[in-house]
């Protein structure tokens, strides 16, 4: 029997954010590989900048316009129970206390929110460099690059775990999963 795991608003948020992340990743790699003194191709810079707006705004708009189920999911993703820390020490065992999201998924969600914030703020400083000192801008180049590299690791782990738990891919594409998959 199949049950609903993600409604349409959650799936739209996930895939729209994934598309803009990939857009930013591809243009960001192009800019990263160009010497900083040249600051890259102006067209690529513009594409990178324009992708940042929906990357930042899509989660906000999705939250405001999203369904009650998505709001419930976000509340669960940002709430930890006292016994959930043991999940990490028990090597990710599925326990009776797991809800819709396991503690690893919650950490991934919170890390993603922090990365979006850090990339947005450091990207703003780089974009509006004339408002800040040269040293501060250079520091933000380094911070932005580090956060982008960390986000690549986080997304890679996300994809690897999704491939390992293939039913989760069905859930984020079609919205439904096998009843045995969901706690």
C-alpha positions in Angstrom: 0.0 0.0 0.0 1.2 3.5 -0.8 1.0 6.5 1.5 1.6 10.2 0.8 5.1 11.3 2.0 5.4 14.7 0.3 2.6 16.8 -1.0 2.9 19.0 -4.2 4.1 22.1 -2.4 6.9 20.2 -0.7 8.0 18.6 -4.0 7.9 22.0 -5.8 10.0 23.5 -3.1 12.5 20.7 -3.3 12.9 20.6 -7.0 12.9 24.3 -7.6 15.5 24.7 -5.0 17.6 21.9 -6.5 17.4 23.5 -10.0 18.6 26.9 -8.7 21.3 25.2 -6.6 22.6 23.4 -9.7 22.5 26.7 -11.7 24.4 28.4 -9.0 26.9 25.5 -8.7 27.6 25.5 -12.4 28.1 29.2 -12.7 29.9 29.3 -9.4 32.4 26.7 -10.5 33.0 28.7 -13.7 33.7 31.9 -11.6 35.8 29.9 -9.1 38.1 28.6 -11.8 38.6 32.1 -13.2 41.3 34.2 -11.4 39.8 36.6 -8.9 41.5 39.5 -10.4 39.5 39.0 -13.6 36.3 38.3 -11.7 35.1 36.0 -14.5 32.9 36.5 -17.5 30.3 39.3 -16.9 27.5 37.1 -18.4 28.3 34.2 -16.1 28.5 36.6 -13.1 25.1 38.0 -14.1 23.6 34.5 -14.4 25.0 33.6 -11.0 23.6 36.7 -9.5 20.1 36.3 -11.0 19.9 32.6 -9.9 20.6 33.7 -6.3 17.3 35.6 -6.0 15.0 32.6 -6.6 17.4 30.4 -4.6 16.9 32.7 -1.6 13.2 33.6 -2.2 11.8 30.2 -3.3 12.0 28.7 0.2 10.4 31.8 1.7 7.6 31.9 -0.9 7.1 28.2 -0.6 6.8 28.4 3.2 4.3 31.3 3.0 2.2 29.8 0.2 2.8 26.2 1.2 0.4 23.6 2.5 -0.3 22.8 6.2 1.5 19.5 5.6 4.6 21.3 4.5 4.5 23.6 7.6 4.1 20.5 9.8 7.1 18.9 8.0 9.2 22.0 8.6 8.2 22.1 12.3 9.2 18.5 12.6 12.5 19.1 10.8 13.4 21.9 13.2 12.5 20.0 16.4 14.7 17.5 18.1 13.6 15.1 20.8 15.9 14.3 23.7 16.3 10.6 22.6 17.2 11.4 19.0 20.9 12.1 19.7 21.2 8.3 20.4 20.3 7.6 16.8 23.8 8.9 15.7 25.6 6.7 18.2 23.6 3.6 17.2 24.8 4.0 13.7 21.6 5.2 12.1 19.4 2.3 13.3 15.7 2.7 12.6 14.2 3.0 16.0 10.6 2.9 17.2 10.8 6.6 18.1 11.6 7.9 14.6 9.0 10.1 13.1 8.6 11.1 9.5 12.2 12.4 9.5 15.2 10.8 11.1 17.7 12.9 13.0 20.1 12.8 10.0 17.5 14.3 7.8 16.9 17.0 10.4 20.6 17.9 10.6 20.8 18.0 6.8 17.8 20.4 6.7 19.3 22.7 9.4 22.7 22.6 7.7 21.1 23.5 4.4 19.3 26.5 6.0 22.6 27.7 7.5 24.4 27.3 4.2 21.7 29.2 2.3 22.1 32.0 4.9 25.9 32.0 4.8 26.1 31.9 1.0 23.5 34.6 0.7 25.2 37.0 3.1 28.7 36.3 1.8 27.4 36.6 -1.8 25.8 39.9 -1.0 29.2 41.3 0.3 31.0 40.1 -2.8 28.2 41.5 -5.0 28.1 44.9 -3.3 31.9 45.0 -2.8 32.1 48.8 -3.1 30.2 49.1 0.2 32.9 47.2 2.1 36.6 47.2 2.7 38.9 45.2 0.4 40.0 42.9 3.2 36.4 42.2 4.2 35.4 41.4 0.6 38.4 39.1 0.2 37.5 37.3 3.4 33.9 36.9 2.1 35.3 35.4 -1.2 37.0 32.8 0.9 33.9 32.2 3.1 31.6 32.0 0.1 34.0 29.5 -1.6 34.3 27.4 1.5 30.5 27.3 2.0 30.0 26.4 -1.6 32.4 23.5 -1.3 30.7 22.4 1.9 27.3 22.5 0.2 28.7 20.3 -2.5 29.6 17.7 0.1 26.2 18.0 1.8 24.3 17.6 -1.5 26.5 14.7 -2.5 25.6 12.9 0.8 22.0 13.8 0.3 22.1 12.2 -3.2 24.0 9.1 -2.0 21.5 8.4 0.8 18.6 9.0 -1.5 20.0 6.5 -4.0 20.7 4.0 -1.2 17.1 4.4 0.0 15.5 4.4 -3.4 12.0 4.6 -2.1 12.8 8.1 -0.9 13.4 9.1 -4.5 9.9 7.9 -5.4 8.6 10.0 -2.5 10.2 13.2 -3.6 9.2 12.7 -7.3 5.7 11.2 -7.0 4.9 12.1 -3.4 4.0 8.6 -2.3 6.1 5.8 -0.8 5.4 2.2 0.2 3.8 2.0 3.7 6.8 -0.1 5.0 9.2 2.7 4.1 7.5 5.4 6.3 7.5 5.1 10.1 
